[in-house]
């Protein structure tokens, strides 16, 4: 599995507080070991974000990603980082 970050995601990541960056980095390590680790609450989304999956970063922060398959390789692209209320208005 390859992990990539969209430009949009990177811009948001650069602007968030250090504690959110740190929490994301810890969750990313969990994700790389097991994308469905229970603490991540990994789930698919519907509606506006159909085609994305979401993982929990903190109680309020989420990271949304998309999955792409190229030959036998899965590519995960983190697309959006934000609070629950920012994402699901």
Backbone as a printed PyTorch tensor [residue, N CA C, xyz], in Angstrom:
tensor([[[  0.8520,  -1.1770,   0.0000],
         [  0.0000,   0.0000,   0.0000],
         [  0.9000,   1.2430,   0.0000]],

        [[  0.5700,   2.1600,  -0.8810],
         [  1.2430,   3.4550,  -0.9180],
         [  0.3170,   4.5110,  -0.3360]],

        [[  0.8850,   5.4350,   0.4200],
         [  0.1010,   6.5350,   0.9780],
         [  0.6040,   7.8300,   0.3760]],

        [[ -0.3370,   8.6220,  -0.0970],
         [ -0.0200,   9.9340,  -0.6710],
         [ -0.9270,  10.9710,  -0.0390]],

        [[ -0.5730,  12.2350,  -0.2260],
         [ -1.3470,  13.3280,   0.3410],
         [ -1.6530,  14.3350,  -0.7620]],

        [[ -2.9230,  14.7030,  -0.8830],
         [ -3.3030,  15.7000,  -1.8830],
         [ -2.7610,  17.0620,  -1.4630]],

        [[ -2.6770,  17.9560,  -2.3980],
         [ -2.2260,  19.3250,  -2.1050],
         [ -3.1740,  19.9810,  -1.0970]],

        [[ -4.4690,  19.7620,  -1.2800],
         [ -5.4840,  20.3110,  -0.3740],
         [ -5.2370,  19.8200,   1.0560]],

        [[ -5.0100,  18.5240,   1.2070],
         [ -4.7580,  17.9430,   2.5270],
         [ -3.4990,  18.5500,   3.1380]],

        [[ -2.4360,  18.6250,   2.3520],
         [ -1.1600,  19.1520,   2.8510],
         [ -1.2910,  20.5930,   3.3300]],

        [[ -2.0670,  21.3940,   2.6140],
         [ -2.2680,  22.7830,   3.0280],
         [ -2.9770,  22.8580,   4.3710]],

        [[ -4.0200,  22.0440,   4.5510],
         [ -4.7310,  22.0250,   5.8320],
         [ -3.8410,  21.4930,   6.9410]],

        [[ -3.0870,  20.4560,   6.6560],
         [ -2.1900,  19.8720,   7.6530],
         [ -1.1850,  20.9240,   8.1310]],

        [[ -0.6440,  21.6840,   7.2180],
         [  0.3460,  22.7080,   7.5730],
         [ -0.2380,  23.7950,   8.4710]],

        [[ -1.5340,  24.0340,   8.3880],
         [ -2.1720,  25.1220,   9.1330],
         [ -2.7110,  24.7080,  10.5040]],

        [[ -2.8930,  23.4190,  10.7450],
         [ -3.5030,  22.9920,  12.0100],
         [ -2.4950,  23.0620,  13.1550]],

        [[ -3.0230,  23.0540,  14.3670],
         [ -2.1990,  23.1150,  15.5720],
         [ -1.2990,  21.8790,  15.6930]],

        [[ -0.2180,  22.0480,  16.4150],
         [  0.7510,  20.9680,  16.5770],
         [  0.1170,  19.6970,  17.1390]],

        [[ -0.8080,  19.8430,  18.1100],
         [ -1.4080,  18.6530,  18.7080],
         [ -2.2390,  17.8510,  17.6990]],

        [[ -2.8370,  18.5180,  16.7280],
         [ -3.6060,  17.8150,  15.6890],
         [ -2.6440,  17.1030,  14.7370]],

        [[ -1.5620,  17.7750,  14.3690],
         [ -0.5410,  17.1410,  13.5200],
         [  0.0070,  15.8930,  14.2020]],

        [[  0.3200,  16.0200,  15.4740],
         [  0.8610,  14.9040,  16.2380],
         [ -0.1370,  13.7440,  16.3000]],

        [[ -1.4120,  14.0730,  16.5440],
         [ -2.4580,  13.0440,  16.6000],
         [ -2.6040,  12.3620,  15.2390]],

        [[ -2.5600,  13.1410,  14.1530],
         [ -2.6600,  12.5380,  12.8210],
         [ -1.4730,  11.6070,  12.5650]],

        [[ -0.2800,  12.0490,  12.9160],
         [  0.9140,  11.2260,  12.6900],
         [  0.8180,   9.8900,  13.4270]],

        [[  0.3020,   9.9180,  14.6590],
         [  0.1190,   8.6790,  15.4300],
         [ -0.9240,   7.7800,  14.7670]],

        [[ -2.0250,   8.3900,  14.3270],
         [ -3.0800,   7.5920,  13.6820],
         [ -2.6160,   7.0430,  12.3350]],

        [[ -1.7750,   7.7850,  11.6470],
         [ -1.2450,   7.3050,  10.3740],
         [ -0.3960,   6.0550,  10.5920]],

        [[  0.3810,   6.0280,  11.6530],
         [  1.1750,   4.8310,  11.9660],
         [  0.2720,   3.6320,  12.2180]],

        [[ -0.8190,   3.8550,  12.9700],
         [ -1.7950,   2.7800,  13.1870],
         [ -2.4010,   2.3300,  11.8590]],

        [[ -2.7560,   3.3010,  11.0310],
         [ -3.3700,   3.0260,   9.7360],
         [ -2.4530,   2.1730,   8.8640]],

        [[ -1.1710,   2.4740,   8.8750],
         [ -0.2200,   1.7220,   8.0520],
         [ -0.0740,   0.2810,   8.5290]],

        [[ -0.2070,   0.0650,   9.8310],
         [ -0.1440,  -1.2970,  10.3690],
         [ -1.4290,  -2.0610,  10.0770]],

        [[ -2.5570,  -1.3750,  10.2820],
         [ -3.8640,  -2.0010,  10.0760],
         [ -4.8960,  -0.9020,   9.8090]],

        [[ -5.3000,  -0.7160,   8.5360],
         [ -6.2540,   0.3610,   8.2110],
         [ -7.5890,   0.2560,   8.9430]],

        [[ -7.9030,  -0.9190,   9.4670],
         [ -9.1860,  -1.1080,  10.1390],
         [ -9.0280,  -1.2870,  11.6510]],

        [[ -7.9370,  -0.7840,  12.1810],
         [ -7.7320,  -0.8000,  13.6320],
         [ -8.9340,  -0.1100,  14.2820]],

        [[ -9.5360,  -0.7120,  15.3040],
         [-10.7880,  -0.1720,  15.8710],
         [-10.7240,   1.2940,  16.2860]],

        [[ -9.5960,   1.7550,  16.7940],
         [ -9.4690,   3.1380,  17.2540],
         [ -9.6360,   4.1390,  16.1080]],

        [[ -9.3920,   3.7090,  14.8750],
         [ -9.5190,   4.5940,  13.7200],
         [-10.9740,   4.8040,  13.2990]],

        [[-11.8370,   3.8760,  13.6530],
         [-13.2430,   3.9310,  13.2310],
         [-13.3450,   4.1700,  11.7160]],

        [[-12.5910,   3.4190,  10.9560],
         [-12.5440,   3.5520,   9.4960],
         [-13.8950,   3.1440,   8.9070]],

        [[-14.4720,   4.0550,   8.1310],
         [-15.7700,   3.7450,   7.5200],
         [-15.9490,   4.5130,   6.2170]],

        [[-16.7730,   3.9580,   5.3410],
         [-17.0540,   4.6250,   4.0650],
         [-18.1020,   5.7110,   4.2870]],

        [[-18.0940,   6.6810,   3.3990],
         [-19.0060,   7.8170,   3.5150],
         [-20.0320,   7.8060,   2.3900]],

        [[-21.1090,   8.5220,   2.6250],
         [-22.1910,   8.6250,   1.6400],
         [-22.4290,  10.0880,   1.3210]],

        [[-23.2980,  10.3300,   0.3730],
         [-23.7010,  11.6970,   0.0460],
         [-22.5800,  12.5030,  -0.5750]],

        [[-22.3440,  13.6900,  -0.0360],
         [-21.3530,  14.6240,  -0.5520],
         [-19.9650,  13.9870,  -0.6780]],

        [[-19.6290,  13.0960,   0.2260],
         [-18.3050,  12.4610,   0.2380],
         [-18.3450,  10.9960,  -0.1950]],

        [[-19.3110,  10.6490,  -1.0060],
         [-19.4020,   9.2860,  -1.5230],
         [-18.1010,   8.9400,  -2.2590]],

        [[-17.5640,   7.7660,  -1.9810],
         [-16.3080,   7.3510,  -2.5870],
         [-15.1060,   7.5750,  -1.6860]],

        [[-15.3220,   8.2810,  -0.5710],
         [-14.2590,   8.5180,   0.4080],
         [-14.4620,   7.6070,   1.6110]],

        [[-13.3880,   7.4530,   2.3600],
         [-13.4570,   6.7810,   3.6420],
         [-12.9490,   7.7700,   4.6870]],

        [[-13.3570,   7.5980,   5.9320],
         [-12.9880,   8.5040,   7.0060],
         [-12.3220,   7.7400,   8.1400]],

        [[-11.3000,   8.3500,   8.7390],
         [-10.7240,   7.8060,   9.9690],
         [-10.7430,   8.9080,  11.0280]],

        [[-10.8710,   8.5020,  12.2850],
         [-10.8520,   9.4410,  13.3970],
         [ -9.4160,   9.8130,  13.7380]],

        [[ -9.1850,  11.0970,  13.9130],
         [ -7.8820,  11.5890,  14.3490],
         [ -7.9390,  11.9020,  15.8410]],

        [[ -8.9420,  12.6650,  16.2370],
         [ -9.2470,  12.9150,  17.6470],
         [-10.7460,  12.7250,  17.7850]],

        [[-11.2940,  13.1070,  18.9110],
         [-12.7370,  13.0010,  19.0790],
         [-13.5120,  13.7990,  18.0510]],

        [[-12.9280,  14.9100,  17.5850],
         [-13.6360,  15.7940,  16.6480],
         [-13.0040,  15.8520,  15.2590]],

        [[-11.7250,  15.5530,  15.1320],
         [-11.0220,  15.6770,  13.8530],
         [-11.0780,  14.3910,  13.0450]],

        [[-11.2390,  14.5610,  11.7130],
         [-11.3120,  13.4370,  10.7860],
         [-10.3480,  13.6410,   9.6310]],

        [[ -9.8820,  12.5400,   9.0740],
         [ -9.0940,  12.5670,   7.8370],
         [ -9.8420,  11.7260,   6.8210]],

        [[-10.1190,  12.2980,   5.6610],
         [-10.8330,  11.6060,   4.5950],
         [ -9.8380,  11.2030,   3.5230]],

        [[-10.0170,   9.9780,   3.0240],
         [ -9.1050,   9.4910,   1.9890],
         [ -9.8640,   8.7280,   0.9220]],

        [[ -9.2090,   8.5760,  -0.2160],
         [ -9.7570,   7.7710,  -1.3110],
         [ -8.7780,   6.6370,  -1.5950]],

        [[ -9.3140,   5.5690,  -2.1590],
         [ -8.4950,   4.4010,  -2.5010],
         [ -8.4690,   4.2380,  -4.0060]],

        [[ -7.2940,   3.9270,  -4.5230],
         [ -7.1120,   3.6840,  -5.9520],
         [ -6.2760,   2.4230,  -6.1090]],

        [[ -6.5410,   1.6810,  -7.1520],
         [ -5.8080,   0.4530,  -7.3820],
         [ -5.0800,   0.5320,  -8.7110]],

        [[ -3.7860,   0.2290,  -8.6590],
         [ -2.9470,   0.2660,  -9.8430],
         [ -2.2170,  -1.0640,  -9.8960]],

        [[ -2.5850,  -1.8840, -10.8550],
         [ -2.0880,  -3.2550, -10.9640],
         [ -2.3710,  -3.9730,  -9.6500]],

        [[ -1.3510,  -4.4390,  -8.9550],
         [ -1.5720,  -5.1390,  -7.6800],
         [ -1.3010,  -4.2460,  -6.4820]],

        [[ -1.2570,  -2.9500,  -6.6940],
         [ -0.8880,  -2.0190,  -5.6370],
         [ -2.0660,  -1.1070,  -5.2750]],

        [[ -2.3240,  -0.9900,  -3.9780],
         [ -3.3710,  -0.0780,  -3.5090],
         [ -2.7140,   1.2530,  -3.1530]],

        [[ -3.3030,   2.3320,  -3.6420],
         [ -2.8180,   3.6750,  -3.3460],
         [ -3.8920,   4.3900,  -2.5400]],

        [[ -3.5030,   4.8800,  -1.3760],
         [ -4.4000,   5.6370,  -0.5080],
         [ -3.9850,   7.0960,  -0.5960]],

        [[ -4.9480,   7.9520,  -0.9140],
         [ -4.6590,   9.3860,  -1.0070],
         [ -5.4880,  10.1090,   0.0470]],

        [[ -4.8050,  10.6810,   1.0330],
         [ -5.5030,  11.4920,   2.0240],
         [ -5.8550,  12.8140,   1.3630]],

        [[ -7.1490,  13.1280,   1.3680],
         [ -7.6730,  14.2510,   0.6010],
         [ -8.0940,  15.4400,   1.4610]],

        [[ -8.7110,  15.1740,   2.6120],
         [ -9.3140,  16.2430,   3.4100],
         [ -9.0310,  16.0030,   4.8880]],

        [[ -8.7190,  17.0770,   5.6030],
         [ -8.5140,  17.0430,   7.0450],
         [ -9.3580,  18.1460,   7.6470]],

        [[-10.1840,  17.8060,   8.6300],
         [-11.0200,  18.8370,   9.2460],
         [-11.8000,  18.3010,  10.4290]],

        [[-12.4880,  19.2050,  11.0830],
         [-13.3300,  18.7990,  12.2080],
         [-14.6300,  18.2140,  11.6720]],

        [[-15.2950,  17.4850,  12.5150],
         [-16.5580,  16.8740,  12.1330],
         [-17.5400,  17.9390,  11.6530]],

        [[-17.6370,  19.0480,  12.3790],
         [-18.5940,  20.0870,  11.9940],
         [-18.1870,  20.7980,  10.6990]],

        [[-16.8920,  20.9310,  10.4190],
         [-16.4450,  21.5370,   9.1600],
         [-16.8060,  20.6450,   7.9760]],

        [[-16.6470,  19.3510,   8.1470],
         [-16.8440,  18.4170,   7.0400],
         [-18.3030,  18.1000,   6.7810]],

        [[-19.0740,  17.9450,   7.8260],
         [-20.4440,  17.4460,   7.6760],
         [-21.4870,  18.5060,   7.9860]],

        [[-21.3700,  19.6710,   7.3990],
         [-22.3400,  20.7590,   7.6100],
         [-23.6750,  20.4050,   7.0130]]])
